[in-house]
Every structure is written in C-alpha cells, then in structure tokens.
Amino acid sequence: MLKLASGLITGLVFGAGLALAGMTDPAVVLGFLDVAGAWNPALAFVMGGAVIVTFIGFRVLRGRRHPLLGTGFSWPTASAIDLRLVGGAAIFGIGWGLAGYCPGPAIASLAGGRIEVAIFVAAMVAGMIAARFISAAPASASPTSASPAALKR
Amino acid sequence: MTAEMIQSWSIALVGGVLIGAAAVWLMAAQGRIMGVSGILAGLLPPKPAGGGDRGWRIAFALGLIGGPLIVQAVTGASAIGAPVVSLPLLVVAGLLVGFGTVIGSGCTSGHGVCGLSRLSPRSLVATATFMVTGALTVLVVRHLI
C-alpha cells in the first residue's frame, strides 16, 4: 500500500514537473532539438535543475543502508558501453526528434485526452514489447547462461 | 533578454527541480531509479522472473498523467501541447522511441537525469547519443527535406 502511494506521489510530482518544464508540448521539445533553427534553450534549464537536485539527493542517499519502503537500493550496476547501448539510444533519439515525445512526457500528455497521443503511446508500447521479446530470445534458447541478464531486466 | 524569456526559463528550472525531487524520492522511498522506459517496460511481456511490483509501476503511470492535470488546475493554463506531426509519423516515432529505449536501457529520465547525476559514463554516452541523433533528425526534417 505504501509503495503504491509512493509510486503515485513520484508520478504526480514528475508529471507536474514535466508539464511546468514544457516537456509535454512537442513544439517546445523540437524547438530545443532544433539547434540549426530558432533554438529554444529552455529545456537545458530543465535538465540542469533536475540533475543538480538529483546529484545532491543521490549523494545523501549513498550512505544509507536501505530505502524507507524496501530492503535495498537498486543502484544500476551495468557499465558496458557497447553497440546495444549506443544503437538503442540512437534509435530512441531519432524517434524523439521525429515527434518530440520521449516516454515520460508521452504518458503525461495522455492527460490532454488527444487520440493522437494515445496512438503514439500504443506504438511506443508495441516497440517496447518487440524489443523485450528480442532481448529475451537468447534466454529461452539457453536458460542457464542468460538468466542473470533476464533477472536484471 | 525579454522578461517573458526569463520567466519561461525560470519556470523550466522549477519544472526541472520537481523532476529531480521525484527521482530522489523514488530512490529514497523504494530504492529505484526513476527511468520511465524501465518502469513502463516492466509491465510488459515477456514477464521477467520475480515481478510482483506491478502495482507501484501502474500507480506511477497514473500519477504521471495526473501531474499535468494538477498544474492545469492550479495555473489555469493548458499544460499539454498538441502533436505537431502527422499520424503515420507519430506511429513510426512511437515504435522507434519504445524500441530504442528498451534496447538502450533508458531514456531522458533514466540516462539523462538519474544517470548523469550518478556520473555514469554509460549514461553520459547514451544521453549524448540520443541528443545528437534527436538534433540531427530535426535538422534533416526541418531544414534539409
């Protein structure tokens, strides 16, 4: 129950932040990415503000043994900089540049009640499912060797 | 710099601070990285081993939709813009965003906010990559085609 409330609060604060930041307006997002045109740098302030707060907050939390509502912190452990990471990020960036939606703002924009946004989110979910099946494929072929990766995901 | 520009920058900064506060809260309370693509993808098939954390992921997504509605109720201004491209392009873009974020293990929140805050070289590379391909895509679509 507490985890549900915590998840809801996280989403509400995050969603409110995205809306204030202008991230829920694809015209603003594309204006930020349009460095060769009428560049709108406001989103750099969004990123800057978010990173500064998170940097300080994470530093404070680093010394803690366990989170308020759980047994351990899931700090990411992956460190590989490989084709998968760069290729995935590159594909995401192309989609982001085409429509001006990344996953958080896309979900948050569902609040506007526009059917086009719902269609974007449906396509995004389809893309996620496709990638998950591709990622999981080796696990079914050799369960023992691939299970740690499957667990991490 | 006009007063209007300063105002939009400062509001953007407040938005960023809230995004950071949400990321710190999720780690403090549940020990989780606030990566939207990861949280969302965890709800989708094929199911990973373990599971049992669908509830808060769904609550998070509902909150994400509720946040802009609160901003709208408080400020009276519509916080949500309209899509700017055609429906077929939205579908293509959606597929690329969903596919890319799962393959690349993150998006603007997970790599961009949480990863950069942890000074993760992996997230720095991912963030630089999607910023560059995003900007190049806009360059091609808006100025070269």
Contacts between the chains, C-beta under 8 A, distances in Angstrom:
chain1	res1	chain2	res2	distance
A	3	B	29	7.9
A	3	B	30	6.2
A	3	B	53	7.6
A	3	B	55	6.7
A	3	B	56	4.5
A	4	B	55	5.2
A	4	B	56	5.5
A	4	B	59	4.7
A	5	B	59	7.5
A	6	B	25	7.4
A	6	B	26	7.4
A	6	B	29	4.4
A	6	B	30	5.8
A	6	B	56	6.7
A	7	B	26	7.9
A	7	B	30	7.5
A	7	B	55	7.4
A	7	B	56	3.3
A	7	B	57	6.8
A	7	B	58	7.8
A	7	B	59	3.8
A	7	B	60	4.1
A	7	B	63	6.9
A	8	B	59	4.2
A	8	B	60	7.0
A	8	B	62	6.5
A	8	B	63	4.4
A	8	B	66	7.9
A	9	B	25	6.7
A	9	B	63	6.7
A	10	B	22	5.0
A	10	B	25	5.6
A	10	B	26	4.5
A	10	B	29	7.7
A	10	B	34	6.6
A	10	B	60	5.6
A	10	B	63	6.4
A	11	B	22	7.7
A	11	B	59	6.7
A	11	B	60	4.2
A	11	B	61	6.4
A	11	B	62	6.4
A	11	B	63	2.2
A	11	B	64	4.3
A	11	B	65	7.8
A	11	B	66	7.0
A	11	B	67	6.6
A	12	B	63	4.1
A	12	B	64	7.8
A	12	B	66	5.3
A	12	B	67	4.9
A	12	B	70	6.7
A	13	B	18	5.5
A	13	B	21	5.8
A	13	B	22	4.1
A	13	B	25	6.9
A	13	B	63	7.8
A	13	B	67	6.9
A	14	B	18	7.3
A	14	B	19	5.9
A	14	B	22	3.8
A	14	B	23	7.7
A	14	B	34	6.9
A	14	B	60	8.0
A	14	B	63	7.2
A	14	B	64	6.1
A	14	B	67	6.3
A	14	B	109	7.8
A	15	B	63	6.0
A	15	B	64	4.3
A	15	B	65	6.5
A	15	B	66	6.2
A	15	B	67	2.0
A	15	B	68	5.5
A	15	B	70	7.8
A	16	B	15	8.0
A	16	B	18	5.8
A	16	B	67	3.9
A	16	B	68	7.0
A	16	B	70	5.4
A	16	B	71	5.1
A	17	B	14	7.9
A	17	B	15	4.7
A	17	B	16	6.9
A	17	B	17	7.4
A	17	B	18	3.0
A	17	B	19	3.9
A	17	B	21	7.6
A	17	B	22	6.4
A	17	B	67	7.2
A	18	B	15	6.8
A	18	B	19	6.7
A	18	B	64	7.8
A	18	B	67	6.7
A	18	B	68	7.1
A	19	B	15	7.3
A	19	B	67	6.0
A	19	B	68	3.8
A	19	B	71	4.2
A	19	B	72	7.4
A	19	B	79	3.6
A	19	B	80	7.0
A	20	B	11	5.6
A	20	B	12	7.5
A	20	B	14	5.7
A	20	B	15	3.6
A	20	B	18	6.6
A	20	B	71	5.9
A	20	B	79	7.3
A	21	B	11	7.7
A	21	B	12	5.2
A	21	B	15	2.8
A	21	B	16	5.9
A	21	B	18	7.9
A	21	B	19	6.8
A	22	B	8	7.5
A	22	B	11	7.8
A	22	B	12	6.0
A	22	B	15	7.1
A	23	B	15	7.3
A	24	B	68	5.6
A	24	B	79	5.8
A	24	B	80	4.7
A	24	B	81	6.4
A	25	B	80	7.0
A	25	B	81	2.9
A	26	B	81	5.9
A	26	B	82	7.8
A	26	B	83	5.9
A	26	B	84	5.1
A	26	B	85	7.8
A	27	B	81	5.5
A	27	B	84	5.4
A	28	B	81	6.9
A	30	B	84	6.6
A	30	B	138	5.8
A	30	B	142	8.0
A	33	B	131	7.9
A	33	B	134	4.8
A	33	B	135	4.9
A	33	B	137	7.5
A	33	B	138	4.4
A	34	B	135	7.6
A	34	B	138	4.8
A	34	B	139	7.5
A	34	B	142	6.1
A	35	B	135	5.2
A	35	B	138	7.9
A	35	B	139	7.4
A	36	B	139	5.2
A	36	B	142	7.8
A	36	B	143	5.6
A	37	B	138	7.8
A	37	B	142	5.9
A	37	B	143	6.6
A	41	B	9	8.0
A	42	B	8	5.4
A	42	B	9	5.6
A	42	B	12	4.3
A	43	B	12	6.7
A	45	B	9	5.2
A	45	B	10	7.9
A	45	B	12	4.3
A	45	B	13	4.6
A	45	B	16	6.1
A	46	B	12	4.9
A	46	B	13	7.3
A	46	B	15	5.5
A	46	B	16	4.0
A	46	B	19	7.0
A	47	B	16	6.5
A	47	B	112	6.5
A	47	B	113	7.2
A	48	B	13	7.3
A	48	B	16	6.3
A	49	B	12	7.6
A	49	B	13	4.5
A	49	B	14	7.3
A	49	B	15	7.2
A	49	B	16	2.6
A	49	B	17	4.6
A	49	B	19	7.5
A	49	B	20	6.3
A	50	B	16	4.2
A	50	B	17	7.1
A	50	B	19	4.1
A	50	B	20	4.1
A	50	B	23	7.1
A	50	B	113	4.6
A	51	B	16	7.9
A	51	B	20	7.0
A	51	B	113	6.1
A	51	B	116	5.2
A	51	B	117	5.3
A	52	B	20	6.8
A	53	B	16	7.5
A	53	B	17	5.3
A	53	B	19	7.9
A	53	B	20	2.8
A	53	B	21	5.9
A	53	B	23	7.7
A	53	B	24	6.5
A	54	B	20	4.4
A	54	B	23	4.7
A	54	B	24	5.9
A	54	B	113	5.7
A	54	B	114	6.2
A	54	B	117	3.8
A	55	B	116	8.0
A	55	B	117	4.3
A	57	B	20	6.9
A	57	B	21	7.7
A	57	B	23	7.2
A	57	B	24	3.0
A	57	B	27	7.2
A	57	B	28	7.3
A	57	B	117	7.9
A	58	B	24	6.9
A	58	B	27	6.5
A	58	B	114	7.8
A	58	B	117	5.4
A	58	B	118	6.1
A	61	B	24	7.3
A	61	B	27	5.6
A	61	B	28	5.7
A	64	B	28	8.0
A	66	B	31	7.1
A	67	B	27	6.9
A	67	B	28	6.1
A	67	B	29	5.8
A	67	B	30	5.5
A	67	B	31	3.7
A	68	B	28	6.1
A	68	B	29	4.8
A	68	B	30	7.8
A	69	B	29	5.0
A	69	B	30	5.4
A	70	B	29	7.8
A	70	B	30	5.3
A	70	B	31	4.7
A	72	B	31	5.8
A	73	B	27	6.8
A	73	B	31	4.0
A	74	B	31	5.3
A	74	B	32	5.6
A	74	B	33	6.6
A	75	B	33	7.7
A	75	B	118	7.4
A	76	B	33	6.1
A	76	B	115	7.5
A	76	B	118	7.4
A	76	B	120	7.0
A	78	B	105	6.8
A	78	B	122	6.5
A	79	B	120	7.8
A	79	B	121	7.4
A	79	B	122	5.7
A	80	B	122	7.0
A	81	B	121	6.6
A	81	B	122	5.5
A	81	B	125	5.1
A	84	B	103	6.1
A	84	B	104	7.2
A	84	B	105	8.0
A	85	B	104	5.5
A	85	B	105	6.6
A	85	B	122	6.3
A	85	B	125	6.6
A	85	B	126	5.6
A	85	B	129	8.0
A	86	B	104	7.6
A	86	B	125	6.5
A	86	B	126	7.4
A	86	B	129	5.3
A	87	B	103	6.5
A	87	B	104	7.1
A	88	B	99	7.8
A	88	B	100	4.9
A	88	B	101	7.0
A	88	B	102	7.2
A	88	B	103	3.2
A	88	B	104	2.4
A	88	B	105	6.8
A	88	B	126	7.8
A	89	B	100	6.7
A	89	B	104	4.1
A	89	B	106	7.9
A	89	B	111	7.2
A	89	B	125	7.6
A	89	B	126	4.2
A	89	B	127	7.6
A	89	B	129	3.9
A	89	B	130	4.5
A	89	B	133	7.5
A	90	B	100	7.2
A	90	B	104	7.9
A	90	B	129	5.3
A	90	B	130	7.0
A	90	B	133	4.6
A	91	B	96	5.4
A	91	B	99	6.0
A	91	B	100	3.3
A	91	B	103	6.7
A	91	B	104	7.3
A	91	B	133	7.9
A	92	B	96	6.8
A	92	B	97	5.7
A	92	B	99	7.9
A	92	B	100	3.0
A	92	B	101	5.0
A	92	B	104	5.8
A	92	B	107	6.2
A	92	B	130	5.1
A	92	B	133	7.9
A	93	B	100	7.3
A	93	B	129	6.3
A	93	B	130	3.4
A	93	B	131	6.8
A	93	B	132	6.8
A	93	B	133	3.2
A	93	B	134	4.1
A	93	B	136	7.9
A	93	B	137	6.9
A	94	B	96	5.5
A	94	B	100	7.5
A	94	B	133	5.2
A	94	B	134	7.3
A	94	B	137	5.0
A	95	B	92	7.5
A	95	B	93	4.4
A	95	B	94	7.0
A	95	B	95	7.2
A	95	B	96	3.0
A	95	B	97	3.8
A	95	B	98	7.9
A	95	B	99	8.0
A	95	B	100	6.1
A	96	B	93	7.6
A	96	B	97	6.1
A	96	B	108	7.9
A	96	B	130	6.3
A	96	B	134	4.6
A	96	B	137	7.6
A	97	B	133	6.7
A	97	B	134	3.9
A	97	B	135	6.8
A	97	B	136	7.1
A	97	B	137	2.9
A	97	B	138	4.8
A	97	B	141	7.2
A	98	B	85	6.6
A	98	B	89	5.9
A	98	B	92	6.6
A	98	B	93	3.9
A	98	B	96	7.1
A	98	B	137	5.8
A	98	B	141	6.9
A	99	B	83	6.7
A	99	B	84	7.7
A	99	B	85	5.4
A	99	B	89	6.5
A	99	B	90	5.4
A	99	B	93	3.5
A	99	B	94	7.2
A	99	B	97	7.7
A	100	B	83	7.8
A	100	B	84	6.3
A	100	B	85	7.8
A	101	B	83	7.8
A	101	B	93	7.0
A	101	B	94	7.6
A	101	B	97	6.7
A	102	B	36	7.7
A	102	B	97	6.5
A	102	B	101	7.9
A	102	B	107	5.2
A	102	B	108	4.6
A	102	B	109	7.9
A	103	B	36	4.2
A	103	B	37	4.7
A	103	B	40	6.2
A	103	B	97	6.5
A	103	B	98	7.7
A	103	B	101	6.0
A	103	B	107	5.0
A	103	B	108	7.9
A	103	B	109	7.6
A	104	B	36	4.0
A	104	B	64	6.5
A	104	B	107	7.3
A	104	B	108	6.9
A	104	B	109	5.3
A	106	B	94	7.7
A	106	B	97	7.4
A	107	B	36	6.8
A	107	B	40	7.2
A	107	B	61	5.8
A	107	B	64	4.7
A	107	B	65	6.4
A	108	B	64	4.9
A	108	B	65	6.2
A	108	B	67	6.1
A	108	B	68	5.3
A	108	B	80	7.7
A	109	B	68	7.4
A	109	B	80	5.2
A	109	B	81	7.8
A	110	B	65	5.1
A	111	B	65	4.7
A	111	B	66	7.2
A	111	B	67	7.8
A	111	B	68	4.5
A	111	B	69	5.1
A	111	B	72	7.8
A	111	B	79	8.0
A	111	B	80	6.1
A	112	B	68	7.5
A	112	B	78	7.7
A	112	B	80	3.6
A	112	B	82	7.8
A	114	B	80	8.0
A	114	B	82	6.7
A	114	B	83	7.0
A	116	B	82	7.9
A	116	B	83	4.7
A	116	B	87	6.2
A	116	B	90	5.9
A	117	B	83	6.4
A	119	B	87	6.5
A	119	B	90	6.0
A	119	B	91	6.4
A	119	B	94	7.4
A	120	B	83	7.0
A	120	B	90	4.6
A	120	B	91	7.4
A	120	B	93	6.8
A	120	B	94	4.4
A	121	B	94	6.9
A	122	B	94	7.1
A	123	B	90	7.0
A	123	B	91	4.6
A	123	B	92	7.7
A	123	B	93	7.6
A	123	B	94	2.8
A	123	B	95	5.0
A	123	B	98	6.9
A	124	B	94	4.2
A	124	B	95	7.3
A	124	B	97	5.2
A	124	B	98	3.8
A	125	B	40	7.6
A	125	B	44	6.6
A	125	B	98	6.1
A	126	B	94	7.5
A	126	B	95	6.3
A	126	B	98	6.5
A	127	B	94	6.4
A	127	B	95	4.1
A	127	B	96	6.7
A	127	B	97	6.6
A	127	B	98	2.6
A	127	B	99	3.8
A	127	B	100	7.6
A	127	B	102	7.5
A	128	B	37	7.2
A	128	B	40	6.8
A	128	B	41	4.9
A	128	B	44	5.6
A	128	B	98	4.0
A	128	B	99	7.1
A	128	B	101	7.1
A	128	B	102	5.0
A	129	B	44	5.1
A	129	B	45	6.2
A	129	B	98	7.8
A	130	B	95	7.8
A	130	B	98	7.6
A	130	B	99	5.9
A	131	B	41	8.0
A	131	B	98	7.0
A	131	B	99	4.7
A	131	B	100	7.9
A	131	B	102	3.6
A	131	B	103	5.1
A	132	B	41	6.3
A	132	B	44	6.0
A	132	B	45	6.9
A	132	B	46	6.1
A	132	B	102	5.8
A	133	B	45	7.6
A	133	B	46	6.3
A	134	B	103	7.8
A	135	B	102	6.9
A	135	B	103	7.3
A	136	B	46	4.9
A	147	B	49	7.3
A	150	B	48	6.1
A	150	B	49	6.4
A	151	B	48	6.7
A	151	B	49	5.4
A	151	B	50	6.9
A	153	B	48	5.6
